[in-house]
Each structure stands twice: as structure tokens, then as C-alpha cells.
Amino acid sequence: MDISKLDLNLLPVFEALYIERNVTRAGRRVGLSQPSMSNALVRLRTQCGDPLFVRTQAGMEPTPFATDLSVTVLRALELVRNGLEQATGFDPATTTRSFTLLMSDFAQFLVLPPLVARLKREAPGVNLHVSNIPREQYRGALESGDADLAVGNLQELQSGFYQSGLWVDQHVCVMGRDFRKAGPNITMDEYIAARHLVVSANRTDLGIDLELDKHGSRRDVALSVPNYLVLATVLAQTDLVVTVAEVIAHAVTASKGVTWCPLPFETPHSHIRQFWHARFHNDTANTWLRSHIAALQIGATLRKVGNESRSGGAAA
């Protein structure tokens, strides 16, 4: 396809059709009538030499060519909008900017629900994308701008990045409805004898096992799950116990009969922070998003930290 012959004004039409999969809704998105959208689609097909979108029972579905093209077109339009936004000023109420966040399922569980609710009120056009890249790729993604922020207990980002503290947490023991213990707190013998539930995608359990090794003990892991979503449901129907951050315990124990108490041994605290690269430290949109995450009051009952610093020595 000869780019010099492509009408670039048609790219927002392509984007709208790819997102909406409906000519009428796509027209409303870009401010065109249905006949005008249909005419624009004909011109797109002619210039691209491909049907692009084919009518099915599910709507206007993209062809393989259109799907491949969408990766470049949608990203290019986003870059143009972001560039214009930075030049003319960031307006949360009208922006359609997309932000990419790096966070574990632990951070997603705690941060996303209140953040999405907050943005719906104040910036309804903002889109969030949570990337599931491995943690060892976080540094490169933040440096390149492929990601805007990282949130979590991320030791690998303690140097070379700006950061601000969100909350400090400790690990506790959450007990299923059918678990029985002799006193108000769980003893080491009771903890070791219990049947444990672990979250395999979380690094908490690696640290817990290291601490238990110091005591010459090991846990009996009866169930391993990939994320936190099923904890409340499983614990409400079993005698399993799980070791999680206290802020997670508060959410899980909303289920009837599920309780929590301190661990019978010491563990290091978790310092949850948000991290960003120096290139975006003064970016208006990035600054705005950071302020909203900091204002979520997650772990408000725990010891809260909120000072901002440049990584590389002192931590926030």
C-alpha cells in the first residue's frame, strides 16, 4: 500500500469501526452520519485493497489484514493525541488518553476497583491497560514509555526511578470458616499443622517459606491458586489458611466466618509504591494519574507513607 495515496483523515474512521464493530456507533464516535461512514469505509477498502470489515451476526468483524493494521493505526493515533495534549494542556474531563500500568494481581486487586470508580467520575474518557509482562521487563517498559507507571513492592525498581510511597503492610494469617484454633491467635504449632492455601503468582509465599526454613518448618500446601480472586469463596467453605498482606485480609474476611490474626513469627514489611521514569516526571498527565492513585486511601488503617523521591538511595 502506497502511504502517499492514503487519506490520513480516514484513520479515525478505521479506529472507530475497529472499536465499535458497528457503522452507526462508529459514526457517532467520529461525528459522521451512517451514509458518510459507509462512504468512508468504501474509500478505505479501495485505498487498502482489502474489505477490512465484514458484516457478521456479531457485527462488523475485522479481516486479518485489518487486525494487523489496527496495531499500528491505533497506537499512532494515540501518540498523536498524547502529543497534542501535552502541547495544549491536559484536561482530565475531555481527554481520551490511554495509560498503561504495570502491577501484580495483588496490586490490581486493591488499586483497580477504586481507581476505575474515581476516573469514571473525573475523567470518563481515560482508558487503562494493565500489562502482564514479567517483572524483569518493568524497567525497560518504563524507560521506553511503553508503560506509564508501575505499582507494587518492586525491589527491582529501587534505583534509577522516581517513586512515591502508598502504604506499608504486614503479613497476617487468614483462616477459613472451618478452621479451629485453641486461643485468640494462631500458634506456630497450629500454623504448621494447618492445611495451607497459597497464591502461586505472588512472591509473598517465597518469603514466608524462607522465614519458616529458619525455624526448621514447612507448610502443608493443600491448594495453590494463580491469583487472589477465589480466596474469599474458598476460605468461606474450608478449613484452609492463607498468608497474605493485612490489607488483603480486610477484604477477604468480609466473607462470613472467615477471620484473621497475626502470624506466629516475624516477616519483613511490604512497602507498596508507585514508580515512574524521569522522562515523565513533569508530564502533566502522568503527574495527574499519580496523584489520583496516591489519593485512593488504600490501606488507610495501616501505616501510610506518601513522600515522593528519586530512587537510587532513599526510598519513599
Protein Blocks (a to p, Z undefined) as FASTA:
>chain_A
ZZklpcfklmmmmmmmmmnopaklmmmmnopafklmmmmmmmmmmmnopgkiacdfkbcc
ddfklmmmmmmmmmmmmmmmmmmmmmnopafklpccdcdddddfklmmmmmmmmmmmmmm
mmmmbccdddfbdfklmmmmmmnopafbdcdjdfklmgopacddfbdcdddddddfklcc
fblbdcfklmmmpccdddfkbcklmmmmmmmmmnopacddfbdcfbfklmmmmmmmccbd
cdddfklmmmmmmpghiacdddfbdcddddddddddfklmmgmklmmmmmmmmmnopokl
pccdfbdcdehiaaZZ
